[in-house]
Every structure is written in C-alpha cells, then in structure tokens.
Amino acid sequence: NPVANGSFTVKVDGAYKSISYQLYNMTGQVVAANILPANGTVSLPADVPAGNYFIKLQTEGGAYGVKQVNIVK
C-alpha cells in the first residue's frame, strides 16, 4: 500500500461513471480532493508530505469506502 511516485490507481467493483475522493491526514484535515473517472488514477499534489493518510472514495450513487494510504518520499 505505500505510494512512492505520487499517484495510484483506484479500482472499484461496479459500473460507476465517476468517483470522488478526499485524502485526510491523521488530524482529519482534507489535504487533497478531486473527482476521477471510475477505476482512475489518483494524482497527489507534490506538496503532500510523507505519512499516513485515509482516503474516502464515494460514488455518484452515494456509496463510499475508506482505506488507509501510506505515502513515502
């Protein structure tokens, strides 16, 4: 799960047109957010520091999931 190059691919089961994401640091602040096509690539801003984060993914239908992400630089 470590992210080393600033981007990773999100794979979601189901036929969704788009997925929104919010990347939260460990204090609950949103450090990145965007909308991407289903099974798209999340490209993180270069200024996101290394560390542990949570990513919340939400479909246009409202379904969502949360996963932990470890960013290394």
WOQUI-V669104 format. One record per pair of residues at least 6 apart in sequence whose ideal C-beta (glycine too) atoms are under 6 Angstrom apart, sorted by the first residue. I is the first residue (numbers start at 1). J is the second residue. D is the distance in whole Angstrom. If there is no record, write none. Layout:
I;J;D  I;J;D
//
This chain:
1;70;6  2;70;5  2;72;5  3;71;5  4;72;5  6;44;5  7;41;5  7;43;4  8;42;6  9;41;5  10;42;6  11;39;5  16;38;4  16;59;5  17;60;6  18;35;5  18;37;6  18;60;6  19;36;6  19;38;6  19;57;5  19;59;6  20;35;5  20;58;5  21;55;6  21;57;5  22;30;5  22;33;4  22;56;5  23;31;5  23;32;4  23;53;5  23;55;5  24;30;6  24;54;5  25;31;5  25;53;6  26;52;6  31;48;6  32;44;6  32;45;6  50;71;5  50;72;5  50;73;4  52;70;6  53;69;5  54;66;6  54;68;6  55;67;6  55;69;5  56;64;6  56;66;5  57;65;5  58;64;4
//
